[in-house]
Structures are given as C-alpha cells and as structure tokens.
Amino acid sequence: MAQPTAKQRQTLQTLERGLRLLSCFDDRHPELGITEMAMRMNLSKTIVYRIVATLEKLGFLTQNPENRKYRLGLKVFELGVVAASQIELRQVALPIMKELAAGTNETVNLTVLDAVDRAGICIETVESSQPIKLTTRIGNVGPLHRGASRKILLAYLDSAERQLYLDPSAIGTTLSPDEMMQLEKELNAIRERGYAVSEGEVDPDAFAISAPVFDASGSIVAGLTVSGPRFRTDEQRLQQLTEWTCRSARKLSQQLGAPE
C-alpha cells in the first residue's frame, strides 16, 4: 500500500484534531472556551482557534455570545438523529433479515442513503451459511446508479433528489443523455413493479434482488437485499427469492409504522 503524502498526513491530522475537539464536550462540560480546549488537547491556542473557526463555519460548533464560549452546533445534533434512526432501523430489521437469510440461504443486506457521499451504504448484513456466498461488509459504499441494492433507493426519490444524487461529483462519472434516459426508464420500471433485480451488474458472478423499506411518513429509508452467486439461480428461483424479499420488506415497513 502506498504511503500517504505529506499533504495527506496533514489532512488526516487536522481531521483527527477536529474530532478530538468535538469529543471534549460532554454533560459536565457543555460549553468550553479556547483556552480550556487547548489545555484538554495539549495544543496551542492558535491551532485550536483555527480548528474551532472551521467547525463553527460548518455548523458543528456555535458560540455563546454572552460568555464567548463554544458549544456543539446543530450539525452534531442532525448527525446524532441520523445515527439514532439507523440504530433503531438496524435493531428492528435484524430479526427479519435473519429470518430471510435462513429462508433463502443467501446473504441479506440493508442499505440506506448516505447524504454526505450521495451514495448507498450498507448498514447491516446477515451472511449466507453456504460455503460459496456473496459477502458485503458493513460500511460498504457505492454509487446509486449501479446495483439493485442502491437503485431501489434511487427509484423512490423524486426527480430533483435523483438529479442531486446523480451529480458527476457523487457518482464519479458523467452519464450521457442516452445513459440518463435509460436509467430513468429503469428506475420508473423498478418503482412500478416494486423491486429491483441485477445480474452481473456490479459483480459479474453475482445476482441481487432488492425491495424498498418505508417509514411512518411513507418515505423510503432502506433497501432490503438478497444476493448470491448466479450459478445458484434460474428464473423460477429468482421469482421465489423476489417474493420472499418483497414480503420481508413489507413486514419491516409495517414494523416501522409505514402506511398501508
């Protein structure tokens, strides 16, 4: 593995210091001044001030105008809400995922939208017990326009949100007008039938079937996916797996309070 450059090391050090600074705040110390943070981090006040200025600009810190001290900003709260909702989602989903994995004897994944990277991220997985299986690690991120587990998320976004997530900076490439038109047709078809299927799209030897999971507001919150090696499937097997996946996704949606 290539060693990081000096600039990369400096960026990582800055990121580490920023996260350490945020960790200085707790129930006993909801507000801290520059001097207090510098002492806690064993850094100069000049360095701490620069870090604080950046975090304040990004919304992770806010200053109390009365005492000039800093406290955690709304951006931290927003991330906490997202993290809490995903923890709840995983807790509710896991028994259903285990049941689906046992019934299909294939790997089951739960994928959600990553608003920061504008991608799909796997937040939970239950692996098949078979010796030859598909493995997806938790935290795996991929572009929304490739693969059933991520296309299902894209299919249930409105047109404006789709365009945001399909920005070249998010997917790492620019889709031609013809490719975009073809993708729109595919996404509309996915939404109409209620599930997504991919064979050999991301991995040439793998298949995936994904169904949408909705929350109490009726918005999509995740894609529930069954995946495995293509040699274990035929048309009849794919149809059976699709029915199991859709049924499990509906069950999970019901437990999350989704409207009928």
Buried (B, 14 or more C-beta within 10 A) or exposed (E): EEEEEEEEEEEEEBEEBBEBBBEBBEEEEEBBBBEBBBBBBEBEBEBBBEBBEBBBEEBBBBBEEEEEBBBBBEBBEEEEEBEEEBEEBBEBBBEBBEBBBEBBEBBBBBBBBBEEEBBBBBBBBBBBEEEEBBEBEEEBEBBBBBBBBBBBBBBBBEEEEBEEBBEEEBBEEEBEEEEBEEBBEBBEEBBEEBBBBBBEBBBEEBBBBBBBBBBEEEEBBBBBBBBBBBEBBEEEBBEEBBEBBBBBBBBBBEEBEBEE
